[in-house]
């Protein structure tokens, strides 16, 4: 099958500007741990990245305006919503914004989220729980879940193992997929995407998506050729409507992500749902032009 219109549901902004401003959050040893190609480590200008997407058959991507940790703590960082807004405006109908959530910002954070959706056109929200040392079902996030539900936008939540992104700051795992259980019950109208496949607790993540109509799985951050067999089976059978393709660029390049998925031998229907249809439906994205 030839792929020309895949949707990358999880992508980071990694241009020379973000590298220069230390807005990527990856130390040199983390790039090494990810085996990230050296030619990309100084950042990739957006026109070049769009060409990488084109080569892979990725037509659209969701771009994260990351909020990683309380800015009062050393090592935390963010990419301003306005930066992602401008990028998405430049590449209209190809790139779409995700509003990173920092729950320590209180009412200001809620106002920022509403503005991102209603004025900037962002299509969803995103949380890195380990950066705040609070699991996804902690009450600190509940006002943001309520706001997302009110605005009618999904929220991506990292679940599974995380790395230590800074030598001087550890990040214990708090993002267990089972924590989404209580969130889904309390916010039944909120679409929740557990990203990073929940690895190594991927079977727990599958059980959450099977149990709850409003829980989905993001397949990003892990090379498809290494996906667990139970996850591939889920995508190809009873979970074909519940998994969204993503790279978590720079963790995975678009070309590697798509080519390794094509090599999995998925049936045409589930393959198309994984690479395009599920993301379009969940995030209410327009058709690519």
C-alpha positions in Angstrom: 0.0 0.0 0.0 1.3 3.5 -0.9 0.9 6.0 1.9 0.5 9.7 0.9 -1.8 11.1 3.6 -0.7 9.8 7.1 -1.3 11.9 10.2 1.4 12.1 12.8 -0.6 12.6 16.0 2.5 13.5 18.2 5.4 15.6 17.0 7.8 18.0 18.7 9.1 21.3 17.4 12.9 20.7 17.0 14.3 23.5 14.8 17.7 25.2 15.3 15.7 27.9 17.2 14.4 25.5 19.8 17.8 23.9 20.2 19.5 27.3 20.7 16.9 28.3 23.3 17.2 24.9 25.1 13.5 24.2 24.5 13.8 20.6 23.5 14.7 19.1 26.9 17.1 16.5 25.6 20.6 16.4 26.8 23.4 15.0 24.6 23.3 11.7 26.4 19.6 11.4 25.8 20.1 11.9 22.0 22.6 9.0 22.3 20.1 6.9 24.2 17.6 7.5 21.5 20.2 6.8 18.8 19.1 10.0 17.2 20.9 10.7 14.0 23.8 13.2 14.5 22.9 15.1 11.4 19.6 16.3 13.0 21.0 17.2 16.5 21.3 20.9 15.8 17.7 21.0 14.8 15.8 20.7 11.5 14.4 23.8 9.9 10.6 23.5 9.3 10.8 23.5 5.5 13.2 20.6 5.7 11.0 18.8 8.2 8.0 19.2 5.9 10.1 17.6 3.1 10.9 14.7 5.5 7.1 14.3 6.1 6.5 14.4 2.4 9.0 11.7 1.7 7.4 9.5 4.3 3.8 10.1 3.1 2.9 12.1 6.2 0.5 14.8 5.1 -0.4 16.4 8.5 1.1 16.5 12.0 0.1 17.7 15.5 2.8 19.9 16.9 3.3 20.2 20.7 3.6 23.5 22.5 5.3 21.7 25.3 5.1 22.7 29.0 7.6 20.6 30.8 7.6 21.2 34.5 7.1 24.1 36.9 9.1 27.0 35.5 10.2 27.9 39.0 12.2 24.7 39.1 15.6 24.5 37.4 15.6 22.5 34.2 11.9 23.1 33.3 11.1 24.7 30.0 8.3 25.5 27.6 7.7 26.3 23.9 5.3 29.2 23.9 1.8 28.7 22.5 2.4 31.7 20.3 5.4 30.0 18.6 3.4 27.0 17.7 0.4 29.2 16.7 2.7 31.0 14.2 4.2 27.8 12.9 0.7 26.3 12.3 -0.4 29.5 10.6 2.5 29.3 8.3 1.8 25.7 7.4 -2.0 25.9 7.5 -3.8 22.6 7.1 -0.6 20.6 7.5 0.5 21.4 11.1 -1.9 21.7 14.1 -1.2 22.8 17.6 -1.4 20.9 20.9 -1.5 22.9 24.1 0.9 21.7 26.7 -0.5 21.8 30.2 1.4 23.0 33.3 -1.0 22.4 36.2 1.0 24.6 38.6 -0.2 27.7 36.7 -3.7 27.5 38.1 -6.3 29.9 36.6 -3.7 31.4 34.2 -3.1 28.0 32.8 -6.8 27.4 32.2 -7.1 30.8 30.5 -4.1 30.0 28.3 -5.6 26.6 27.3 -9.0 28.2 26.4 -7.2 30.9 24.3 -5.1 28.3 22.5 -8.2 26.4 21.4 -10.7 29.2 20.8 -8.3 31.8 19.3 -5.2 30.0 18.1 -7.0 27.0 16.6 -5.3 24.3 18.7 -6.9 20.9 18.3 -6.0 19.3 21.7 -4.0 19.4 24.9 -1.1 17.4 26.2 0.3 16.5 29.6 3.7 15.1 30.7 2.8 13.9 34.3 6.4 12.9 35.2 7.6 16.4 34.8 5.2 17.3 37.7 5.8 14.2 39.7 2.0 13.6 39.8 0.1 10.7 38.3 -2.5 11.4 35.6 -5.4 10.8 38.1 -4.1 13.4 40.6 -6.7 16.2 41.3 -4.2 18.9 40.2 -5.1 18.0 36.6 -8.8 17.9 37.0 -9.6 21.5 36.2 -7.7 21.1 32.9 -9.6 17.9 32.1 -12.8 19.7 32.8 -11.7 22.6 30.5 -10.8 20.2 27.7 -14.2 18.5 28.1 -15.9 21.8 28.0 -14.0 22.9 24.9 -14.5 19.5 23.2 -10.9 18.8 22.6 -8.9 15.6 23.4 -6.0 15.4 25.8 -2.8 13.4 25.3 -1.2 12.0 28.4 2.1 10.3 28.5 1.9 6.9 30.1 4.6 4.3 30.5 8.3 4.7 31.1 10.0 8.0 30.8 13.7 8.9 30.5 15.9 11.0 32.6 16.2 14.0 30.4 18.6 16.0 32.6 21.7 14.8 34.5 20.9 17.0 37.5 17.2 16.1 37.7 15.6 12.6 37.9 12.1 11.8 36.7 10.5 8.8 38.5 7.8 7.0 36.6 4.3 8.1 37.8 2.5 7.7 34.4 1.0 4.2 34.9 -1.8 3.5 32.4 -4.1 2.3 35.1 -4.3 5.9 36.3 -6.4 6.7 33.3 -9.1 4.5 34.6 -10.4 7.0 37.2 -10.0 9.9 34.8 -12.1 8.2 32.1 -14.8 7.5 34.7 -14.9 11.0 36.0 -14.8 12.6 32.5 -16.8 10.3 30.2 -17.1 12.9 27.5 -13.3 13.6 27.4 -11.3 11.9 24.7 -8.1 10.6 26.3 -5.0 9.4 24.4 -2.4 7.5 26.4 0.7 8.2 24.3 4.0 6.3 24.2 1.9 3.0 24.0 2.2 2.7 27.8 5.4 0.7 27.4 6.4 -1.4 29.3 2.9 -1.6 30.7 1.4 -1.8 27.2 -1.0 -4.6 28.1 -2.4 -2.4 30.9 -2.8 0.4 28.4 -4.6 -1.9 26.0 -7.0 -2.9 28.9 -7.8 0.7 29.5 -8.6 1.4 25.9 -10.7 -1.8 25.7 -12.6 -0.9 28.9 -13.3 2.8 28.1 -15.0 4.1 25.0 -13.2 7.4 25.5 -9.6 6.1 25.9 -7.3 5.7 22.9 -3.6 4.8 22.5 -0.8 6.8 20.8 1.7 4.6 19.1 4.5 7.2 19.2 8.0 7.2 20.7 8.8 3.5 20.1 10.1 2.1 16.7 7.3 0.0 15.2 9.6 -2.9 14.5 10.0 -3.3 18.3 6.3 -3.0 19.2 5.1 -5.8 21.4 3.2 -8.6 19.7 0.1 -8.0 21.8 0.0 -4.3 20.7 0.3 -5.2 17.0 -2.4 -7.8 17.4 -4.6 -5.2 19.1 -4.1 -2.7 16.2 -4.9 -5.3 13.6 -8.0 -6.7 15.3 -10.3 -5.5 18.1 -8.4 -2.3 18.7 -8.3 -1.1 15.1 -10.4 2.0 16.0 -8.5 2.9 19.1 -4.8 3.5 18.1 -3.3 6.6 16.5 0.0 6.8 14.6 2.7 9.1 16.0 6.4 9.5 15.9 7.2 11.7 18.9 9.8 13.3 16.6 12.7 13.5 17.3 12.3 10.0 19.0 11.4 8.5 15.6 11.8 10.0 12.1 8.7 10.1 9.9 10.2 7.8 7.3 11.3 5.2 9.8 7.9 5.3 11.5 5.9 4.8 8.4 8.2 2.3 6.7 8.4 0.1 9.8 4.6 0.1 10.2 4.2 -1.0 6.6 6.5 -3.9 7.3 4.3 -5.2 10.1 1.9 -6.8 7.6 -1.3 -5.1 9.0 -4.5 -5.6 7.1 -5.5 -2.6 4.8 -8.4 -1.5 6.9 -6.6 -1.3 10.3 -3.5 0.1 8.6 -5.5 3.0 7.2 -7.2 3.6 10.5 -3.9 3.6 12.3 -2.1 5.9 9.9 -4.9 8.4 9.2 -8.6 7.8 10.0 -8.5 7.5 13.8 -6.5 10.7 14.3 -8.8 12.6 11.9 -11.8 11.4 13.8 -10.6 11.9 17.3 -9.1 15.4 16.7 -11.7 16.5 14.1 -9.0 17.4 11.6 -9.9 18.7 8.1 -8.9 16.6 5.1 -5.5 17.3 3.8 -5.3 19.5 0.7 
